[in-house]
C-alpha cells in the first residue's frame, strides 16, 4: 500500500512540474482564490450526474451480457475501480477485476461480467469519436492544430479501430482473431525477455481475450436495440462531462467558447486513454494546457479550469474509491440474487461459459432474467 501511494505522489509531482511550465504557482493560487464558488458547485453537480451516467453505462453493458445490476449497486464498484486503476497500474485490469468480483459475490456469472466490461469499454471509447472530430476541426479552423494533437488522435483512432476490427473478427472469424492475438502475445513476450522480465500479458492471454471478444461481439451485435442504448448512454456520458468542463469557464472568469472547451475536453480524454501513466496523470493536464493557451486563454485561469476539472473528474472519485476499497473484503460476504455463482472458474471455463451463454440467449439482451434499475 505504501509503495502504491508513493507512486501516486511521484505522479502528483510530475503534474506540478507540468503546471510550472505554463505559469508559476503564485499566479495559479491567485486564480484559484478568485474562482466563483456557485459555478464550481454547478460543475460538481454535473459531475455527480456524470458518475451516475457512468454507472448506467455499466448497467447497460452488463445487461447486454445477461448480468443483473443497478446503478446504485455499481457506483461503489466504479469508484473502487478508479482508485485501483490509479494506484495499481495494470492497464485497467485491476479495476475490471473489481466488477467481476462484485458480480460473482452477487451470484452472477463472473465470466459474463468480464465480457460486460469489454462492452462498456468499447461503447465509452467509440462514442467519444464525434466529440474528437469536432475538437480537431475547431483547432484546424483556428490554425492551431499541432502535430501532437494529430498524433494522439491517430493513436486513439488506431486503438478504437483495433477494438472494432477485433469485434468483427470475433463475430465472424474467431480463429483468425486468436492467431493475430497470438502473434501480438509472442512479440510482447519477446520484448519483455529483452529486459529479463516476464510477459505482462500473462499466460494464455491470446486465447482468453479472443473468447471474451467473441462473447462481447455476440452480445453487441445480437440486438440492434442494445447497440442503440449503449451508444446513447455513452454519448450522454461524454456530453454531461463536457458540460461540467464548460461550467468551469465562468468560474474562472473566462468567456465560454464552445469550440475551445470541446477541443481541450476531447484531447484530454484521448491522452487519458493513450498515455502510459495511470489515468493520464500529467499527460491530460499537459495537453489541455497546451490547447487552451494556444487558443489565447491566459495560463493561470486555464490551469485553474484544468485542475478543477481533473479534481472533480479524477481525484474526487479516487478519494471516494479509497473508502469503498476498504470495504471490499466486507462486501465479499454471501449475498445472492437467486442465482448460483460460478465458484472459481478457470479462464478457459469462464470464457466458454460466457460465449455459450451469449449464443444461447442472444447475449442476454432479451433474457427474462435481466432486471433494470
PyMOL commands that set and color helices and strands:
alter all, ss='L'
color gray80, all
select helices_A, chain A and resi 2-20+25-33+37-64+71-87+93-105+110-126+129-141+147-172+174-194+205-221+224-251+258-274+278-280+283-294+299-331+347-364
alter helices_A, ss='H'
color red, helices_A
deselect
rebuild
show_as cartoon
